Amino acid sequence: MATDHDHDHDHDHDTQILDAIDRFLKTEVRPHVKRLEQADEYPAEIVEQMKKMGLFGCIIPAEYGGLGLSTATYAAVVARIASVWMSISGIINSHLIMAATVLRSGTEAQKRDLLPRFASGELRGGIGLTEADAGTDLQAIRTRAVREGDHYVINGSKTWITNSLHGGCLALLVKTDPQAEPRHKGMSLFITEKGPGFVVTRKLKKLGYRGIDTCELQFDNYRVPADRLIGGVEGRGLQQVLSGLELGRINVAARGLGVATASLRDAVAYSQQRKTFGKPICEHQAIQLKLGEMGTRVEAARLLVEAAARAYDRGERCDMEAGMAKYFATEAAMDNALECMRIHGAYGYSPEFDVERYYRDAPLLLIGEGTNEMQRLIIARQLIQRYPA
Ligand SMILES: Cc1cc2nc3c(=O)[nH]c(=O)nc-3n(C[C@H](O)[C@H](O)[C@H](O)COP(=O)(O)OP(=O)(O)OC[C@H]3O[C@@H](n4cnc5c(N)ncnc54)[C@H](O)[C@@H]3O)c2cc1C
């Protein structure tokens, strides 16, 4: 049973971690964001620092070499990082969604083999689901794995896969039985490390979310050992991916909270400096209305993210809570970025100010980890299921 002493200890530990993150962001990240983002350059040195801080293992339990943070603390870490540079939160987040599939669905041997390497950041990666003709409708994927002795041979292509150029592996969703009905019974998930036949064909250009690599991939008779089939059983791939999505949605929601917070912070500061008609613009009611809405959105987003993260930490079903947090916090990011831009006038349209980046980064959050159209459908279905008439 948890005692008050344990609780205080956890609280101190979390505060120390959040303080260390703030120092790291101030000295190692903020001074370099503009240059790296504008050059679309991978932040290799920042990644080395993140490895040292243990961030690649922040939610992996200590017994497998991670920091073992609660989801609530992890969400706070992600929001802080995203309030300075959203791209680097993606380098950890997609990696941890991959790690979570092993943690939740892997065999004990897979956990012992892979999780310590994931936690140290020695082996980094992401998730390979999307194909040119299948995003929301994942059951339509065509990448195929065929068993040959103690290996599977994989052929097909993926697109929009983050961390695939600079990372070393992916949780890769494939079809092991394309004829299966229902279709998801023919889907499986593998941890695929780079090797012959695993080819990055193109790094994609993006509106925002720069510096982090998102690519097209080709699998050409790529051979993966059969013991890399997650859970050791075929046909559970989609279920394994979906079970990781609650966590994925909480962390995208936390990114939204970060971008919404950054937009508010910059708007509050700028509106006190810029003067029109003899007074700072923050004294005009039109600007105050915007600040009032932006601040309220940030606090509401924070509460939704915390509630979803706490439900996840208690082991409760939280697809509705995670969906609400994801939907609201990411729309808050987009709305606050636009309002922040308006408050900056022409300067908001210039890369000299960070708001231009928030405005380009925010839309990804509306799309990734289940589009916000899908989130509202999931919320509605849960409302109907939980409260039958
Ligand atoms: C920068 C970036 C990074 C990404 N990183 C990754 C990654 O690391 N790994 C990965 O696997 N994928 C990644 N993706 C892909 C992303 O997950 C997909 O784009 C997303 O799932 C949506 O799929 P889609 O683009 O095919 O859109 P579609 O599925 O074609 O959807 C198009 C539109 O139709 C709507 N729609 C679809 N079905 C329904 C429905 N049933 N009811 C109502 N509306 C519907 C959608 O909401 C959307 O508005 C990334 C994308 C971007 C932009």
The ligand as an SDF file (V2000), in Angstrom:
LIG
                    3D

 53 58  0  0  0  0  0  0  0  0999 V2000
    3.7830   15.0150  -39.9120 C   0  0  0  0  0  0  0  0  0  0  0  0
    3.1170   13.6740  -39.8530 C   0  0  0  0  0  0  0  0  0  0  0  0
    3.7210   12.6380  -39.1720 C   0  0  0  0  0  0  0  0  0  0  0  0
    3.1330   11.3600  -39.1590 C   0  0  0  0  0  0  0  0  0  0  0  0
    3.7950   10.3330  -38.5110 N   0  0  0  0  0  0  0  0  0  0  0  0
    3.2870    9.0710  -38.6000 C   0  0  0  0  0  0  0  0  0  0  0  0
    3.9950    7.9540  -38.0300 C   0  0  0  0  0  0  0  0  0  0  0  0
    5.0600    8.1100  -37.3920 O   0  0  0  0  0  0  0  0  0  0  0  0
    3.5120    6.7060  -38.2210 N   0  0  0  0  0  0  0  0  0  0  0  0
    2.3680    6.4760  -38.9300 C   0  0  0  0  0  0  0  0  0  0  0  0
    1.9840    5.3220  -39.0720 O   0  0  0  0  0  0  0  0  0  0  0  0
    1.6440    7.5090  -39.4570 N   0  0  0  0  0  0  0  0  0  0  0  0
    2.0840    8.8000  -39.3200 C   0  0  0  0  0  0  0  0  0  0  0  0
    1.3850    9.8550  -39.8740 N   0  0  0  0  0  0  0  0  0  0  0  0
    0.1550    9.5670  -40.6180 C   0  0  0  0  0  0  0  0  0  0  0  0
   -1.1040    9.9180  -39.8310 C   0  0  0  0  0  0  0  0  0  0  0  0
   -1.2650    9.0500  -38.7520 O   0  0  0  0  0  0  0  0  0  0  0  0
   -2.2770    9.8420  -40.8240 C   0  0  0  0  0  0  0  0  0  0  0  0
   -2.1290   10.9330  -41.7070 O   0  0  0  0  0  0  0  0  0  0  0  0
   -3.6100    9.8890  -40.1430 C   0  0  0  0  0  0  0  0  0  0  0  0
   -3.8570    8.6690  -39.5000 O   0  0  0  0  0  0  0  0  0  0  0  0
   -4.7690   10.1670  -41.1260 C   0  0  0  0  0  0  0  0  0  0  0  0
   -4.7270    9.2890  -42.1980 O   0  0  0  0  0  0  0  0  0  0  0  0
   -4.7830    9.8440  -43.7110 P   0  0  0  0  0  0  0  0  0  0  0  0
   -3.7830   10.9480  -43.8390 O   0  0  0  0  0  0  0  0  0  0  0  0
   -4.6470    8.6780  -44.6350 O   0  0  0  0  0  0  0  0  0  0  0  0
   -6.2080   10.4960  -43.8570 O   0  0  0  0  0  0  0  0  0  0  0  0
   -7.5610    9.7380  -44.3010 P   0  0  0  0  0  0  0  0  0  0  0  0
   -7.7200    8.5050  -43.4990 O   0  0  0  0  0  0  0  0  0  0  0  0
   -7.5470    9.6030  -45.7770 O   0  0  0  0  0  0  0  0  0  0  0  0
   -8.6430   10.7970  -43.8490 O   0  0  0  0  0  0  0  0  0  0  0  0
   -9.0030   11.9370  -44.6610 C   0  0  0  0  0  0  0  0  0  0  0  0
  -10.1370   12.6970  -43.9780 C   0  0  0  0  0  0  0  0  0  0  0  0
  -11.3010   11.8580  -43.8750 O   0  0  0  0  0  0  0  0  0  0  0  0
  -11.7290   11.7780  -42.5040 C   0  0  0  0  0  0  0  0  0  0  0  0
  -12.2450   10.4340  -42.2430 N   0  0  0  0  0  0  0  0  0  0  0  0
  -11.6570    9.2440  -42.5480 C   0  0  0  0  0  0  0  0  0  0  0  0
  -12.4340    8.2250  -42.1660 N   0  0  0  0  0  0  0  0  0  0  0  0
  -13.5330    8.7690  -41.5800 C   0  0  0  0  0  0  0  0  0  0  0  0
  -14.7050    8.2340  -40.9550 C   0  0  0  0  0  0  0  0  0  0  0  0
  -14.9000    6.9100  -40.8180 N   0  0  0  0  0  0  0  0  0  0  0  0
  -15.6280    9.0900  -40.4760 N   0  0  0  0  0  0  0  0  0  0  0  0
  -15.4340   10.4350  -40.5560 C   0  0  0  0  0  0  0  0  0  0  0  0
  -14.3460   11.0020  -41.1220 N   0  0  0  0  0  0  0  0  0  0  0  0
  -13.4090   10.1760  -41.6310 C   0  0  0  0  0  0  0  0  0  0  0  0
  -10.4710   12.0840  -41.6890 C   0  0  0  0  0  0  0  0  0  0  0  0
  -10.8320   12.5850  -40.4020 O   0  0  0  0  0  0  0  0  0  0  0  0
   -9.8020   13.1520  -42.5540 C   0  0  0  0  0  0  0  0  0  0  0  0
  -10.4150   14.3940  -42.3010 O   0  0  0  0  0  0  0  0  0  0  0  0
    1.9180   11.1380  -39.8390 C   0  0  0  0  0  0  0  0  0  0  0  0
    1.2880   12.2080  -40.5020 C   0  0  0  0  0  0  0  0  0  0  0  0
    1.8610   13.4640  -40.5140 C   0  0  0  0  0  0  0  0  0  0  0  0
    1.1790   14.5750  -41.2560 C   0  0  0  0  0  0  0  0  0  0  0  0
  1  2  1  0
  2  3  1  0
  2 52  2  0
  3  4  2  0
  4  5  1  0
  4 50  1  0
  5  6  2  0
  6  7  1  0
  6 13  1  0
  7  8  2  0
  7  9  1  0
  9 10  1  0
 10 11  2  0
 10 12  1  0
 12 13  2  0
 13 14  1  0
 14 15  1  0
 14 50  1  0
 15 16  1  0
 16 17  1  0
 16 18  1  0
 18 19  1  0
 18 20  1  0
 20 21  1  0
 20 22  1  0
 22 23  1  0
 23 24  1  0
 24 25  2  0
 24 26  1  0
 24 27  1  0
 27 28  1  0
 28 29  2  0
 28 30  1  0
 28 31  1  0
 31 32  1  0
 32 33  1  0
 33 34  1  0
 33 48  1  0
 34 35  1  0
 35 36  1  0
 35 46  1  0
 36 37  1  0
 36 45  1  0
 37 38  2  0
 38 39  1  0
 39 40  1  0
 39 45  2  0
 40 41  1  0
 40 42  2  0
 42 43  1  0
 43 44  2  0
 44 45  1  0
 46 47  1  0
 46 48  1  0
 48 49  1  0
 50 51  2  0
 51 52  1  0
 52 53  1  0
M  END
$$$$
